[in-house]
């Protein structure tokens, strides 16, 4: 697919550099044979998928991204990245987990994130902000002392005597772990976290803490409870939690919260909720009934369900905090 070179000001080399970096990532994805289903818009009529437009409100594909990039319709690198991430999210939302399309989207998402770790945030056209800005005009990119402290903690974690298995992405192909991508939907490692910190890809301390915790959660999910990897992941989780605790507490005291719900946030809450006892689940339903009743689905008289897509941000955060507290309490009781 051809793409016209975007016009940039002769004096703004950073814009041209950013455009080239994004285009390089896009071309690599388009050339990947596994990306074929994602290169053009989903023709749901021809494929006889009448529910597609009902479930997928914002369709996206690599061809559309190509056209928008060529027409300078992206203000920043992050805007470009959001559209590509939307492709994988749509595929994972519409297709069943374990299906070919779902798995391809998972693998391509991982490839995309690895490539974007090398791309610095910045403007893609003249007059655009250098970094993402909030509605109040303040920068949403983690910076200053908080960024320095997060970097120091990740460096410390990487130097830990047991950190070797967590320094780089799990090479599941080389290790012969064919079921790894089916079980671990959001791979994460300390090397990737450090790259993201160094290239300004985090908007908050809580985002960094979430990724660090994901490293240990993945290891403890995939490996047996009595295994060596599980044991050191649990040990490092405790170590990392203590290191990050002051920063996380300060961030929450300052009112730091996500600006919008993401597919990943909802997926993680769904997985965590599955770990709750029946008693704790009733408590979770109670919170939703009190603050966002529309998200309660009582169509099945024998089972009350919560529609995560119907939760507002405030209720979601309350429920997420409650679920994490329940899991933490259960773990402490198990150790006693």
Backbone torsions as a table, in degrees:
resi	resn	phi	psi	omega
1	UNK	NA	126.0	-176.8
2	UNK	-79.0	158.5	179.5
3	UNK	-147.0	125.5	178.5
4	UNK	-71.3	142.6	178.4
5	UNK	-69.3	132.4	-178.6
6	UNK	-73.3	145.6	178.2
7	UNK	-82.8	132.2	178.3
8	UNK	-134.2	156.9	177.6
9	UNK	-66.1	138.1	-177.1
10	UNK	-61.5	-23.1	-177.0
11	UNK	-93.6	-4.4	-176.4
12	UNK	-109.6	81.5	-177.8
13	UNK	-68.6	-26.3	-178.7
14	UNK	-65.7	-38.1	178.4
15	UNK	-64.4	-45.8	179.7
16	UNK	-63.9	-39.3	177.9
17	UNK	-63.4	-43.4	179.8
18	UNK	-64.6	-40.6	178.7
19	UNK	-62.0	-44.3	-179.0
20	UNK	-64.8	-39.9	-179.5
21	UNK	-64.2	-44.3	179.2
22	UNK	-66.5	-40.2	179.7
23	UNK	-65.2	-36.7	177.9
24	UNK	-62.5	-43.4	178.2
25	UNK	-64.1	-44.7	-179.1
26	UNK	-62.3	-44.6	-179.2
27	UNK	-63.4	-38.7	179.7
28	UNK	-62.8	-40.0	178.0
29	UNK	-66.7	-43.4	-178.1
30	UNK	-64.8	-30.9	-179.5
31	UNK	-80.7	-13.2	179.9
32	UNK	-71.4	121.8	-178.8
33	UNK	-56.5	-29.3	-178.9
34	UNK	-72.4	-12.2	-175.9
35	UNK	-88.1	-1.2	-176.4
36	UNK	-49.5	-43.8	-179.0
37	UNK	-67.3	-11.5	-173.2
38	UNK	-111.6	7.5	-174.8
39	UNK	-86.3	-19.1	179.8
40	UNK	-133.6	161.7	178.9
41	UNK	-58.9	146.2	177.6
42	UNK	-68.2	118.7	178.5
43	UNK	-86.8	78.3	-172.4
44	UNK	-65.1	-25.3	177.6
45	UNK	-70.2	-47.6	-179.8
46	UNK	-65.6	-34.4	-179.1
47	UNK	-84.6	-2.2	179.5
48	UNK	57.4	54.9	178.8
49	UNK	-119.4	72.2	-174.6
50	UNK	-61.8	-21.8	-179.2
51	UNK	-85.3	-8.8	-175.5
52	UNK	-57.5	-52.4	-179.6
53	UNK	-66.0	-18.5	177.8
54	UNK	-77.9	-35.8	-178.5
55	UNK	-89.1	-34.7	-176.3
56	UNK	-106.9	100.4	-176.0
57	UNK	-81.3	-24.2	-178.3
58	UNK	-130.2	79.4	-179.8
59	UNK	-61.2	149.3	178.0
60	UNK	-154.8	150.8	178.3
61	UNK	-153.0	166.0	-175.7
62	UNK	-65.3	-32.8	178.0
63	UNK	-65.5	-40.6	178.1
64	UNK	-66.0	-40.8	177.0
65	UNK	-61.0	-42.1	179.1
66	UNK	-57.9	-47.3	-179.2
67	UNK	-64.8	-39.9	179.6
68	UNK	-68.1	-37.6	179.1
69	UNK	-66.6	-41.9	180.0
70	UNK	-65.8	-32.0	-178.0
71	UNK	-90.9	9.4	180.0
72	UNK	57.4	39.7	-179.8
73	UNK	-88.9	-7.3	176.0
74	UNK	-96.9	127.0	179.2
75	UNK	-78.0	-38.5	-175.7
76	UNK	-135.3	167.1	175.9
77	UNK	-59.9	-38.4	-179.6
78	UNK	-64.7	-35.5	177.0
79	UNK	-62.0	-42.9	176.8
80	UNK	-60.6	-47.0	-177.9
81	UNK	-64.3	-37.9	-179.1
82	UNK	-61.5	-40.6	179.9
83	UNK	-65.9	-40.6	179.8
84	UNK	-68.8	-39.8	177.0
85	UNK	-62.4	-32.0	178.6
86	UNK	-62.7	-32.8	178.3
87	UNK	-59.5	-49.2	-178.0
88	UNK	-68.7	-40.2	179.9
89	UNK	-61.5	-44.1	178.3
90	UNK	-59.7	-45.3	-178.4
91	UNK	-62.8	-40.8	-179.0
92	UNK	-75.9	-23.5	177.4
93	UNK	-75.7	-42.9	-174.7
94	UNK	-82.7	-35.2	-175.3
95	UNK	-95.2	150.4	-179.4
96	UNK	-69.3	142.2	175.3
97	UNK	-60.2	130.3	-177.7
98	UNK	100.0	-14.4	178.1
99	UNK	-74.3	163.3	-178.1
100	UNK	-59.3	-46.8	-177.9
101	UNK	-64.6	-41.8	178.9
102	UNK	-60.0	-45.7	-177.8
103	UNK	-68.4	-37.7	177.4
104	UNK	-63.5	-42.8	178.9
105	UNK	-62.0	-38.5	179.3
106	UNK	-64.5	-45.9	-179.2
107	UNK	-67.8	-40.4	179.6
108	UNK	-69.3	-33.8	176.4
109	UNK	-62.7	-42.9	179.4
110	UNK	-63.1	-43.4	179.4
111	UNK	-63.1	-42.5	-179.8
112	UNK	-62.1	-46.8	-178.4
113	UNK	-64.0	-36.9	177.2
114	UNK	-63.6	-40.1	179.5
115	UNK	-70.7	-39.8	-178.0
116	UNK	-71.2	-18.9	177.1
117	UNK	-61.9	-21.9	-179.9
118	UNK	-93.9	-4.1	-177.3
119	UNK	-100.6	124.7	-179.4
120	UNK	-79.2	145.2	176.4
121	UNK	-67.8	154.6	179.3
122	UNK	162.7	-179.2	-176.7
123	UNK	-77.2	152.8	176.0
124	UNK	-116.1	0.2	175.3
125	UNK	-155.6	161.2	-177.9
126	UNK	-65.4	138.8	178.4
127	UNK	88.4	-4.7	179.8
128	UNK	-85.9	151.4	178.0
129	UNK	-66.6	148.8	179.7
130	UNK	-67.5	-30.0	179.8
131	UNK	-136.2	161.3	-180.0
132	UNK	-59.9	140.3	-179.5
133	UNK	-120.8	147.6	179.2
134	UNK	-82.9	174.2	-179.2
135	UNK	-62.7	-22.3	-179.9
136	UNK	-87.9	-4.7	179.3
137	UNK	94.2	-7.8	-178.9
138	UNK	-80.4	149.6	179.2
139	UNK	-66.9	136.9	178.6
140	UNK	-96.3	1.0	-179.2
141	UNK	-86.3	130.5	179.4
142	UNK	-59.1	131.1	-176.8
143	UNK	-152.1	-178.6	175.1
144	UNK	66.3	-145.6	-175.8
145	UNK	-63.8	-37.3	179.6
146	UNK	-61.8	-42.9	178.1
147	UNK	-63.8	-44.5	179.9
148	UNK	-60.9	-41.8	-179.8
149	UNK	-67.2	-39.9	178.1
150	UNK	-63.4	-42.8	178.3
151	UNK	-61.2	-43.5	-178.8
152	UNK	-62.2	-39.8	-179.8
153	UNK	-67.5	-43.1	179.9
154	UNK	-66.0	-38.7	176.2
155	UNK	-61.0	-43.0	179.5
156	UNK	-62.2	-42.1	178.7
157	UNK	-63.5	-39.9	-178.9
158	UNK	-67.5	-24.0	179.7
159	UNK	-89.0	-6.8	-178.7
160	UNK	-59.1	144.2	-175.2
161	UNK	-61.6	-22.8	-178.1
162	UNK	-107.1	11.7	-171.9
163	UNK	-81.6	-10.9	-173.5
164	UNK	-47.3	-45.5	-177.5
165	UNK	-68.2	-10.5	-173.0
166	UNK	-114.8	8.6	-175.7
167	UNK	-77.9	-28.9	-176.0
168	UNK	-133.7	165.0	177.5
169	UNK	-57.3	144.0	178.1
170	UNK	-66.9	119.9	179.1
171	UNK	-87.8	77.9	-172.3
172	UNK	-65.2	-27.0	178.2
173	UNK	-68.3	-48.7	-179.3
174	UNK	-64.2	-32.7	-178.7
175	UNK	-85.9	-3.6	178.9
176	UNK	70.6	28.2	-178.7
177	UNK	-97.6	73.9	-173.1
178	UNK	-62.3	-26.8	-178.5
179	UNK	-88.8	-1.9	-175.4
180	UNK	-57.9	-51.0	-178.9
181	UNK	-67.0	-20.8	177.7
182	UNK	-77.1	-29.5	-178.1
183	UNK	-93.0	-41.7	-177.9
184	UNK	-101.4	104.6	-175.4
185	UNK	-87.0	-17.5	-179.7
186	UNK	-133.9	79.1	-179.9
187	UNK	-59.7	147.3	178.0
188	UNK	-157.7	148.0	179.1
189	UNK	-150.8	163.9	-175.5
190	UNK	-66.7	-31.6	178.3
191	UNK	-65.3	-43.6	178.2
192	UNK	-63.6	-40.1	179.1
193	UNK	-62.1	-43.8	179.6
194	UNK	-63.9	-40.7	177.7
195	UNK	-60.8	-42.2	-179.9
196	UNK	-66.3	-36.8	177.2
197	UNK	-65.4	-43.4	-176.8
198	UNK	-70.7	-24.4	-179.1
199	UNK	-105.0	13.2	173.5
200	UNK	68.2	35.9	-176.2
201	UNK	-94.7	-0.7	178.1
202	UNK	-102.3	140.0	179.0
203	UNK	-102.7	-6.4	-177.9
204	UNK	-162.0	161.5	174.6
205	UNK	-62.6	-38.6	-178.7
206	UNK	-63.1	-33.5	177.5
207	UNK	-66.8	-40.4	178.1
208	UNK	-65.1	-46.6	-179.5
209	UNK	-60.2	-38.0	179.7
210	UNK	-64.1	-43.3	179.7
211	UNK	-67.3	-39.7	178.2
212	UNK	-61.8	-44.5	-180.0
213	UNK	-65.5	-30.3	179.6
214	UNK	-63.6	-33.3	178.5
215	UNK	-57.5	-49.4	-177.2
216	UNK	-73.7	-37.8	-179.8
217	UNK	-61.0	-41.5	179.0
218	UNK	-61.9	-46.5	-178.2
219	UNK	-63.5	-39.4	-177.7
220	UNK	-77.5	-22.7	176.7
221	UNK	-77.4	-42.5	-173.8
222	UNK	-81.7	-33.4	-174.7
223	UNK	-97.6	152.5	-179.9
224	UNK	-63.1	148.3	-177.5
225	UNK	-54.9	-36.5	-175.4
226	UNK	-90.4	2.8	-176.4
227	UNK	-77.4	161.8	179.8
228	UNK	-63.5	-45.1	-177.7
229	UNK	-62.7	-42.6	178.5
230	UNK	-60.0	-44.4	-176.6
231	UNK	-63.5	-45.3	-178.1
232	UNK	-75.3	-27.7	175.3
233	UNK	-65.2	-41.7	178.5
234	UNK	-64.5	-40.2	179.5
235	UNK	-65.5	-45.0	-179.4
236	UNK	-69.5	-31.7	176.3
237	UNK	-61.4	-46.6	179.4
238	UNK	-61.7	-42.3	179.8
239	UNK	-63.8	-45.9	-178.7
240	UNK	-67.3	-40.3	179.4
241	UNK	-58.8	-41.7	179.2
242	UNK	-66.0	-38.8	179.3
243	UNK	-66.2	-41.6	-174.9
244	UNK	-84.4	-17.7	-173.5
245	UNK	-51.2	-48.7	-179.7
246	UNK	-61.5	-39.5	180.0
247	UNK	-68.3	-43.5	179.7
248	UNK	-63.7	-43.0	178.8
249	UNK	-61.4	-43.6	179.8
250	UNK	-64.2	-39.6	179.8
251	UNK	-64.7	-43.3	179.6
252	UNK	-68.9	-37.0	177.1
253	UNK	-63.4	-31.4	-179.5
254	UNK	-82.8	1.3	178.3
255	UNK	80.9	21.1	-179.1
256	UNK	-71.9	120.5	178.5
257	UNK	-142.5	159.0	174.8
258	UNK	-62.2	151.4	-179.3
259	UNK	-87.0	-22.3	-179.9
260	UNK	-154.9	156.8	178.3
261	UNK	-78.9	140.5	177.8
262	UNK	-117.6	162.6	177.3
263	UNK	-57.8	-40.3	-177.7
264	UNK	-65.2	-39.6	178.8
265	UNK	-62.3	-43.3	-179.7
266	UNK	-68.8	-39.2	178.7
267	UNK	-62.3	-43.5	-178.4
268	UNK	-65.9	-40.2	178.2
269	UNK	-63.7	-40.9	179.3
270	UNK	-60.8	-42.5	178.6
271	UNK	-66.2	-42.4	-179.3
272	UNK	-66.5	-39.5	-178.7
273	UNK	-62.6	-29.2	179.9
274	UNK	-66.9	-16.0	-179.3
275	UNK	-89.3	-7.3	-174.9
276	UNK	-77.9	152.9	173.3
277	UNK	-75.4	165.9	179.1
278	UNK	-58.9	-39.7	179.9
279	UNK	-62.2	-45.5	-179.5
280	UNK	-67.5	-33.3	178.0
281	UNK	-64.2	-38.7	176.7
282	UNK	-62.2	-38.5	177.2
283	UNK	-63.8	-39.3	178.6
284	UNK	-63.2	-44.5	178.0
285	UNK	-62.3	-38.1	179.7
286	UNK	-60.8	-40.7	179.2
287	UNK	-62.4	-44.9	-178.7
288	UNK	-66.2	-40.4	178.8
289	UNK	-61.4	-34.2	-177.8
290	UNK	-76.6	-34.3	-170.5
291	UNK	-116.0	-18.4	-178.5
292	UNK	-155.0	70.0	-171.3
293	UNK	-62.8	-25.1	-178.0
294	UNK	-64.1	-19.0	-178.5
295	UNK	-83.8	-2.9	179.2
296	UNK	-88.5	123.0	178.6
297	UNK	-105.8	111.6	-178.8
298	UNK	-113.5	26.1	180.0
299	UNK	-65.2	-27.5	176.2
300	UNK	-99.3	110.4	-175.5
301	UNK	-62.4	-20.7	-177.5
302	UNK	-92.0	-7.4	-175.9
303	UNK	-153.5	125.4	176.5
304	UNK	-90.3	129.1	-179.4
305	UNK	-118.2	153.1	176.7
306	UNK	-109.9	125.1	177.1
307	UNK	-88.3	100.9	-176.5
308	UNK	-60.6	-30.3	-179.4
309	UNK	-68.2	-18.8	-178.8
310	UNK	-93.7	-5.4	-179.5
311	UNK	-73.5	137.1	171.1
312	UNK	-80.2	165.2	-173.8
313	UNK	-59.6	-44.1	-177.8
314	UNK	-60.9	-46.6	179.8
315	UNK	-65.9	-41.8	179.8
316	UNK	-56.6	-46.2	-177.9
317	UNK	-65.0	-37.2	177.2
318	UNK	-64.2	-45.4	-179.5
319	UNK	-65.4	-42.8	-178.7
320	UNK	-61.5	-43.1	178.8
321	UNK	-63.9	-42.9	179.6
322	UNK	-60.7	-46.2	-178.6
323	UNK	-63.0	-43.9	179.3
324	UNK	-63.9	-38.8	177.9
325	UNK	-64.2	-40.5	179.4
326	UNK	-63.6	-43.0	-179.9
327	UNK	-65.9	-42.4	179.4
328	UNK	-62.6	-43.0	179.1
329	UNK	-63.7	-40.5	180.0
330	UNK	-64.6	-38.3	179.4
331	UNK	-66.3	-39.9	179.3
332	UNK	-64.8	-41.3	179.5
333	UNK	-65.8	-34.6	179.8
334	UNK	-67.1	-33.3	-178.8
335	UNK	-75.5	-24.6	-176.6
336	UNK	-74.2	NA	NA
